[in-house]
């Protein structure tokens, strides 16, 4: 097992014995929850695997959105939404933010839209443009569902705000070790490597937990984060994967609780082995036990203070392939890369100006004056989590797949190594290039530090 894993275990142990909480404070927070079923009624295409050849067929369990609304002692509000989706695209994020601004006066910094990145959820509009052979009728169904989901997200957040009631917040950190670095461990080798304690590569096995309790001490909501792809399952049924099962399991264990999963920097992490419902439920059980173990211990109270900031940071892209390269790719047998090249060729011929950088969302919340919660857009590799924790200190949580999932976000190391996360995945998401520019990591890290510093002004 890597030294990085042991360092996190040591950190959690130190925190557990040195950060003992004070006596529980009076409920100076207000908290509200709401949830809604978002399982498509029509058989839409499923997002996440390019090898799929047909839309969904039934469900393993319902897909959900869940909301936690918070209000601190000064009246400052923030909302967190967890969703059983691959990712909420930029256009839907913008629409949701616009509606929440006009109806409730919330700005972007106060709105945290998190996707579990389940690969058994629906394709949404404006995303995965070329990956599936979608016909016109199916495109209309995707558009209709996405518009409905946008309305449902805003409505559910509104119900969460209407539910605001006195509450206390507290925090802790647990551990779950089923995430495996998929770039450095071959999937068939993982069972033997795990048994021999020889898994290799960076991981983040921490499970940050935020507990929200009513004045009588009962649990109202729990938010938990883990850095691992929701890719246990690849069948044709709607399902929230291990995160979905874990949310349902926690809600069964704690009456009247809303359990919300937020994905960490797990873009290069997989639950291994995989591909069966039994394995998916086993990973969910491990995560449920990790969260429950935290809840069973004394937690650190979070004072009633919420500060929020947000910024878009431009991430530069490498130049697109040449016209000759695109022409050649567009004439290859039908595939997502062929469709991608053909679409870019059509844009070149029509004079459409291709974007050369992307507005990347970074968000920072500071809870209680000392707990940082950073959210990053896109599929972020684990290097970012490890680096930001080292640079910002132990009291920082990192969530990815938040407020837009536009592509993988590789560290410089992963970008230079190439492979799926570093290069070819850009075409899956439809961006007009094969790679980010080499400074992608530094732009993200600098952006995070700037947003965090803005909390002090």
C-alpha positions as CSV (number, residue, x, y, z in Angstrom):
1,X,0.0,0.0,0.0
2,X,1.3,3.5,-0.9
3,X,2.8,5.8,1.8
4,X,0.2,8.3,0.8
5,X,-2.6,6.1,2.1
6,X,-0.8,5.6,5.4
7,X,-0.2,9.3,5.7
8,X,-4.0,10.0,5.4
9,X,-4.7,7.3,8.0
10,X,-2.2,8.9,10.3
11,X,-3.8,12.3,9.7
12,X,-7.3,11.1,10.6
13,X,-5.9,9.5,13.8
14,X,-4.2,12.7,14.8
15,X,-7.3,14.7,14.1
16,X,-9.4,12.3,16.1
17,X,-7.3,12.7,19.2
18,X,-6.3,16.4,19.0
19,X,-9.5,18.0,17.7
20,X,-11.9,16.8,20.3
21,X,-15.1,18.9,20.2
22,X,-16.4,21.2,22.8
23,X,-19.8,20.8,24.3
24,X,-22.6,21.0,21.7
25,X,-23.6,24.5,21.0
26,X,-27.1,25.9,20.9
27,X,-28.8,25.5,17.4
28,X,-27.8,28.9,15.9
29,X,-27.8,27.4,12.3
30,X,-31.0,26.9,10.3
31,X,-31.2,23.9,8.0
32,X,-33.7,22.6,5.5
33,X,-33.9,19.5,3.4
34,X,-35.8,18.3,0.4
35,X,-35.6,15.5,-2.2
36,X,-37.2,14.4,-5.5
37,X,-37.2,11.4,-7.7
38,X,-35.6,12.1,-11.1
39,X,-35.8,8.7,-12.8
40,X,-36.6,9.3,-16.5
41,X,-40.1,8.1,-17.5
42,X,-38.9,7.5,-21.0
43,X,-36.1,5.2,-22.1
44,X,-33.4,7.8,-22.6
45,X,-29.7,7.1,-23.5
46,X,-27.5,6.5,-20.5
47,X,-24.4,8.6,-19.9
48,X,-21.0,7.3,-19.1
49,X,-19.9,4.4,-21.3
50,X,-19.2,4.9,-25.0
51,X,-19.7,1.3,-25.7
52,X,-23.4,1.4,-25.1
53,X,-25.6,0.8,-28.1
54,X,-29.1,1.4,-26.8
55,X,-31.1,3.4,-24.3
56,X,-31.9,2.4,-20.8
57,X,-34.1,-0.6,-19.9
58,X,-35.7,-0.3,-16.5
59,X,-34.2,0.6,-13.1
60,X,-32.3,-0.9,-10.2
61,X,-33.5,1.9,-8.0
62,X,-34.8,5.4,-8.4
63,X,-32.4,8.2,-9.3
64,X,-32.6,11.1,-6.8
65,X,-31.8,14.7,-6.2
66,X,-31.3,15.8,-2.5
67,X,-31.0,19.3,-1.1
68,X,-29.6,20.8,2.1
69,X,-30.2,24.5,2.6
70,X,-28.3,26.3,5.3
71,X,-28.6,29.7,7.0
72,X,-26.1,31.0,9.4
73,X,-26.6,33.3,12.4
74,X,-26.3,36.4,10.2
75,X,-28.8,35.2,7.7
76,X,-26.3,34.2,5.0
77,X,-27.6,31.2,3.0
78,X,-26.1,28.4,1.0
79,X,-27.6,25.4,-0.8
80,X,-26.1,22.0,-1.6
81,X,-27.7,19.7,-4.2
82,X,-26.5,16.1,-4.7
83,X,-27.7,14.4,-7.9
84,X,-27.6,10.9,-9.3
85,X,-26.3,12.2,-12.6
86,X,-23.0,11.9,-14.6
87,X,-22.7,15.7,-14.4
88,X,-24.7,18.8,-14.6
89,X,-23.7,20.5,-17.8
90,X,-22.7,24.2,-18.0
91,X,-25.9,25.3,-19.7
92,X,-28.1,23.7,-17.1
93,X,-25.9,25.1,-14.3
94,X,-26.3,28.6,-15.7
95,X,-30.1,28.2,-16.0
96,X,-30.4,27.0,-12.4
97,X,-28.2,29.8,-11.1
98,X,-30.3,32.4,-13.1
99,X,-33.6,31.1,-11.7
100,X,-32.3,30.8,-8.1
101,X,-31.0,34.4,-8.3
102,X,-34.3,35.8,-9.5
103,X,-36.4,33.8,-7.1
104,X,-34.4,33.6,-3.9
105,X,-31.6,36.2,-4.4
106,X,-28.8,33.5,-4.3
107,X,-25.6,34.2,-6.2
108,X,-23.4,31.5,-7.7
109,X,-21.1,31.3,-4.7
110,X,-24.1,30.2,-2.6
111,X,-25.1,27.4,-5.0
112,X,-23.3,24.1,-4.9
113,X,-24.6,21.6,-7.5
114,X,-22.9,18.2,-7.1
115,X,-23.1,15.2,-9.4
116,X,-22.3,11.6,-8.2
117,X,-21.1,10.8,-11.7
118,X,-23.0,7.6,-11.8
119,X,-22.6,5.9,-15.2
120,X,-26.2,4.6,-15.0
121,X,-27.9,8.0,-15.2
122,X,-29.3,9.9,-18.2
123,X,-27.6,11.9,-21.0
124,X,-28.3,15.6,-20.5
125,X,-28.5,18.3,-23.0
126,X,-25.3,20.1,-24.1
127,X,-23.0,17.2,-23.0
128,X,-21.5,14.1,-24.6
129,X,-22.4,15.6,-28.0
130,X,-20.8,12.9,-30.2
131,X,-20.5,9.8,-28.0
132,X,-23.8,8.1,-28.9
133,X,-25.7,7.7,-32.2
134,X,-28.7,9.7,-31.0
135,X,-31.5,10.3,-33.5
136,X,-33.6,13.4,-33.7
137,X,-36.5,12.0,-31.6
138,X,-34.1,10.9,-28.9
139,X,-32.4,14.3,-28.9
140,X,-35.8,15.9,-28.3
141,X,-36.5,13.5,-25.4
142,X,-33.1,14.5,-23.9
143,X,-33.9,18.2,-24.3
144,X,-37.3,17.7,-22.7
145,X,-36.0,15.7,-19.8
146,X,-33.2,18.2,-19.2
147,X,-35.6,21.1,-19.2
148,X,-37.8,19.3,-16.7
149,X,-34.8,18.4,-14.5
150,X,-33.7,22.1,-14.4
151,X,-37.2,23.0,-13.2
152,X,-37.2,20.2,-10.7
153,X,-33.8,21.2,-9.3
154,X,-35.0,24.8,-8.7
155,X,-38.2,23.6,-7.2
156,X,-36.5,21.1,-4.9
157,X,-34.0,23.8,-3.7
158,X,-37.0,26.1,-3.1
159,X,-38.6,23.4,-0.8
160,X,-35.3,23.0,1.0
161,X,-35.3,26.8,1.7
162,X,-38.9,26.7,2.9
163,X,-37.9,23.9,5.3
164,X,-35.3,26.0,7.2
165,X,-35.4,25.2,10.9
166,X,-33.0,25.5,13.9
167,X,-30.2,23.0,13.7
168,X,-26.6,22.3,14.7
169,X,-23.7,21.4,12.4
170,X,-20.7,19.2,13.2
171,X,-18.0,17.5,11.3
172,X,-15.6,14.5,11.2
173,X,-13.5,12.4,8.8
174,X,-13.7,8.6,8.2
175,X,-12.0,6.2,6.0
176,X,-12.9,3.7,3.2
177,X,-10.3,1.9,1.1
178,X,-12.1,0.4,-1.9
179,X,-11.0,3.1,-4.4
180,X,-8.0,2.0,-6.5
181,X,-5.9,4.1,-8.8
182,X,-6.9,2.7,-12.2
183,X,-3.9,4.1,-14.1
184,X,-1.3,2.2,-12.0
185,X,-3.2,-1.1,-11.3
186,X,-4.5,-3.4,-14.0
187,X,-8.1,-4.4,-13.1
188,X,-7.6,-8.2,-13.3
189,X,-4.6,-7.9,-10.9
190,X,-6.4,-5.9,-8.2
191,X,-7.7,-8.8,-6.0
192,X,-4.3,-10.3,-5.7
193,X,-2.5,-7.0,-5.3
194,X,-5.0,-6.0,-2.6
195,X,-4.5,-9.3,-0.7
196,X,-0.7,-8.8,-0.9
197,X,-1.0,-5.1,0.2
198,X,0.7,-4.0,-3.0
199,X,-1.7,-1.7,-4.7
200,X,0.2,1.2,-6.3
201,X,-0.5,4.9,-7.1
202,X,-1.9,7.9,-5.3
203,X,-5.3,7.6,-3.7
204,X,-7.4,9.6,-1.2
205,X,-9.4,7.2,1.1
206,X,-10.7,9.9,3.4
207,X,-14.5,10.3,3.9
208,X,-15.3,13.8,5.1
209,X,-18.7,14.0,6.9
210,X,-20.9,17.0,7.7
211,X,-23.7,16.1,10.2
212,X,-26.8,18.3,10.6
213,X,-28.9,17.7,13.7
214,X,-32.2,18.9,15.0
215,X,-32.4,20.6,18.4
216,X,-33.4,17.3,19.9
217,X,-30.2,15.7,18.7
218,X,-31.7,13.6,15.9
219,X,-29.9,13.5,12.6
220,X,-31.6,15.6,9.9
221,X,-29.0,15.4,7.1
222,X,-25.5,14.0,6.5
223,X,-23.2,15.0,3.6
224,X,-20.3,12.7,2.8
225,X,-17.5,12.8,0.2
226,X,-15.4,10.1,-1.4
227,X,-12.9,10.1,-4.2
228,X,-13.9,7.2,-6.5
229,X,-15.6,6.8,-9.8
230,X,-19.2,5.5,-9.7
231,X,-18.4,2.9,-12.3
232,X,-19.2,-0.4,-10.5
233,X,-22.1,-1.1,-12.9
234,X,-22.4,-0.9,-16.6
235,X,-25.8,-2.5,-17.3
236,X,-28.8,-0.8,-18.9
237,X,-30.7,0.0,-15.7
238,X,-31.0,3.4,-14.0
239,X,-29.0,3.2,-10.8
240,X,-27.0,5.6,-8.6
241,X,-24.1,3.0,-8.3
242,X,-22.3,2.6,-5.0
243,X,-23.1,6.2,-4.0
244,X,-26.8,5.7,-4.7
245,X,-26.9,2.5,-2.6
246,X,-25.0,4.2,0.2
247,X,-27.4,7.1,0.3
248,X,-30.4,4.8,0.5
249,X,-28.6,2.7,3.1
250,X,-27.9,5.6,5.4
251,X,-31.5,6.9,5.0
252,X,-32.7,3.4,6.1
253,X,-30.3,3.4,9.1
254,X,-31.2,6.8,10.4
255,X,-34.9,7.7,10.3
256,X,-36.0,10.9,8.7
257,X,-32.5,11.7,7.5
258,X,-31.4,13.1,4.1
259,X,-28.1,11.4,3.0
260,X,-26.2,13.3,0.4
261,X,-23.1,12.1,-1.5
262,X,-20.6,14.5,-3.0
263,X,-17.9,13.2,-5.3
264,X,-14.3,13.9,-4.5
265,X,-11.3,14.0,-6.9
266,X,-11.8,10.5,-8.1
267,X,-11.3,10.8,-11.9
268,X,-8.5,8.3,-11.9
269,X,-9.9,6.1,-9.2
270,X,-12.2,3.0,-9.7
271,X,-14.1,0.7,-7.3
272,X,-12.3,-2.6,-8.1
273,X,-13.2,-5.3,-8.9
274,X,-16.6,-4.4,-10.3
275,X,-19.5,-5.1,-12.7
276,X,-21.9,-6.9,-10.3
277,X,-24.7,-5.5,-8.1
278,X,-23.3,-7.5,-5.2
279,X,-19.9,-5.7,-5.5
280,X,-21.7,-2.4,-5.8
281,X,-23.7,-3.0,-2.6
282,X,-20.5,-4.2,-0.8
283,X,-18.8,-0.9,-1.6
284,X,-21.9,1.0,-0.5
285,X,-21.9,-1.0,2.7
286,X,-18.2,-0.1,3.3
287,X,-19.0,3.6,2.7
288,X,-22.1,3.5,4.9
289,X,-20.0,1.9,7.7
290,X,-17.4,4.6,7.3
291,X,-19.9,7.4,7.6
292,X,-21.7,5.7,10.5
293,X,-18.4,5.2,12.4
294,X,-17.9,9.0,12.2
295,X,-21.4,9.7,13.3
296,X,-21.0,7.4,16.3
297,X,-18.0,9.3,17.6
298,X,-17.8,12.8,19.2
299,X,-17.9,15.3,16.3
300,X,-16.3,18.8,16.0
301,X,-19.1,21.5,16.3
302,X,-19.3,24.0,13.5
303,X,-20.0,27.5,14.5
304,X,-22.8,29.3,12.8
305,X,-20.8,31.2,10.2
306,X,-21.0,30.7,6.4
307,X,-18.8,32.5,3.9
308,X,-19.0,31.8,0.1
309,X,-17.0,32.7,-2.9
310,X,-17.0,31.7,-6.6
311,X,-14.9,32.4,-9.7
312,X,-14.5,31.3,-13.3
313,X,-10.9,30.6,-14.2
314,X,-10.1,30.3,-17.9
315,X,-8.4,27.0,-18.7
316,X,-6.4,27.2,-22.0
317,X,-6.6,24.4,-24.5
318,X,-4.0,23.0,-26.9
319,X,-4.7,23.9,-30.5
320,X,-7.2,21.6,-32.2
321,X,-6.1,19.0,-34.8
322,X,-5.3,20.3,-38.2
323,X,-7.9,20.4,-40.9
324,X,-6.1,17.5,-42.7
325,X,-6.2,15.4,-39.5
326,X,-9.9,16.1,-38.9
327,X,-10.7,15.3,-42.5
328,X,-8.9,11.9,-42.1
329,X,-10.7,11.2,-38.8
330,X,-14.1,12.2,-40.2
331,X,-13.7,9.6,-43.0
332,X,-13.0,6.7,-40.6
333,X,-15.6,4.1,-39.7
334,X,-18.5,5.4,-37.6
335,X,-17.5,6.0,-34.0
336,X,-17.5,8.8,-31.4
337,X,-14.1,10.0,-32.6
338,X,-15.4,10.0,-36.2
339,X,-18.6,12.0,-35.2
340,X,-16.4,14.4,-33.2
341,X,-14.1,15.1,-36.2
342,X,-17.0,15.4,-38.6
343,X,-18.7,18.0,-36.3
344,X,-15.5,20.0,-36.0
345,X,-15.0,19.8,-39.8
346,X,-18.5,21.1,-40.3
347,X,-17.8,24.0,-38.0
348,X,-14.6,24.9,-39.9
349,X,-16.4,24.9,-43.2
350,X,-19.2,27.1,-41.8
351,X,-16.7,29.6,-40.3
352,X,-17.8,28.8,-36.7
353,X,-15.2,30.1,-34.2
354,X,-14.0,27.4,-31.9
355,X,-13.3,28.3,-28.2
356,X,-9.6,28.2,-27.1
357,X,-10.2,28.3,-23.4
358,X,-13.0,27.2,-21.0
359,X,-14.6,29.1,-18.0
360,X,-13.8,26.7,-15.2
361,X,-15.9,27.0,-12.0
362,X,-14.1,27.1,-8.6
363,X,-16.0,27.6,-5.4
364,X,-15.0,28.0,-1.7
365,X,-17.1,27.8,1.4
366,X,-15.8,28.5,4.9
367,X,-18.0,27.0,7.6
368,X,-17.6,28.0,11.2
369,X,-14.6,30.2,10.4
370,X,-12.1,27.4,9.9
371,X,-13.5,24.5,7.8
372,X,-12.8,25.0,4.1
373,X,-14.9,23.3,1.5
374,X,-13.6,23.7,-2.1
375,X,-15.6,22.6,-5.1
376,X,-14.0,22.0,-8.6
377,X,-15.7,21.5,-11.9
378,X,-15.0,18.5,-14.2
379,X,-13.5,15.1,-13.6
380,X,-10.6,16.0,-11.4
381,X,-7.8,13.5,-10.7
382,X,-6.7,12.7,-7.2
383,X,-3.4,14.7,-7.4
384,X,-5.4,17.9,-6.9
385,X,-6.9,16.7,-3.7
386,X,-3.6,15.6,-2.3
387,X,-1.8,18.8,-3.3
388,X,-4.5,21.2,-2.0
389,X,-4.7,19.4,1.3
390,X,-1.0,19.7,1.6
391,X,-1.1,23.4,0.7
392,X,-4.2,24.5,2.5
393,X,-4.1,22.4,5.7
394,X,-6.0,19.6,7.2
395,X,-9.3,21.4,7.6
396,X,-10.2,21.3,3.9
397,X,-12.6,19.2,1.9
398,X,-12.3,18.9,-1.8
399,X,-15.3,18.1,-4.0
400,X,-15.1,17.7,-7.8
401,X,-17.8,17.1,-10.4
402,X,-19.4,20.3,-9.1
403,X,-21.2,23.1,-11.0
404,X,-20.3,21.8,-14.4
405,X,-18.6,18.6,-15.8
406,X,-17.0,19.6,-19.0
407,X,-14.1,17.2,-19.3
408,X,-11.3,15.5,-17.3
409,X,-9.1,17.8,-15.3
410,X,-5.6,16.2,-15.3
411,X,-2.7,17.2,-13.2
412,X,0.5,18.0,-15.1
413,X,1.8,14.5,-14.4
414,X,-1.3,12.9,-15.8
415,X,-1.4,15.3,-18.8
416,X,2.2,14.4,-19.7
417,X,1.7,10.7,-19.3
418,X,-1.3,10.9,-21.6
419,X,-3.8,8.1,-21.8
420,X,-7.6,8.4,-21.4
421,X,-7.6,10.9,-18.5
422,X,-4.8,13.0,-19.9
423,X,-5.8,13.2,-23.6
424,X,-8.4,11.1,-25.5
425,X,-11.3,11.9,-23.1
426,X,-11.5,15.4,-24.4
427,X,-13.2,14.1,-27.5
428,X,-15.8,12.2,-25.4
429,X,-16.9,15.5,-24.0
430,X,-17.0,17.2,-27.3
431,X,-14.4,19.9,-26.7
432,X,-12.6,21.1,-29.8
433,X,-9.2,19.8,-28.8
434,X,-7.4,16.7,-27.6
435,X,-5.7,18.2,-24.6
436,X,-5.6,21.0,-22.1
437,X,-2.6,23.3,-22.3
438,X,0.4,22.1,-20.1
439,X,-0.4,24.7,-17.4
440,X,-3.8,23.3,-16.6
441,X,-2.8,22.2,-13.1
442,X,-1.2,25.5,-12.1
443,X,-4.2,27.5,-13.4
444,X,-6.6,25.5,-11.3
445,X,-4.4,25.6,-8.2
446,X,-3.8,29.3,-8.5
447,X,-7.5,29.8,-9.0
448,X,-8.3,27.9,-5.8
449,X,-5.8,29.9,-3.8
450,X,-7.2,33.2,-5.2
451,X,-10.8,32.2,-4.3
452,X,-9.7,31.1,-0.8
453,X,-7.9,34.4,-0.2
454,X,-11.0,36.3,-1.3
455,X,-12.8,34.9,1.8
456,X,-10.7,37.2,3.9
457,X,-11.9,40.4,2.0
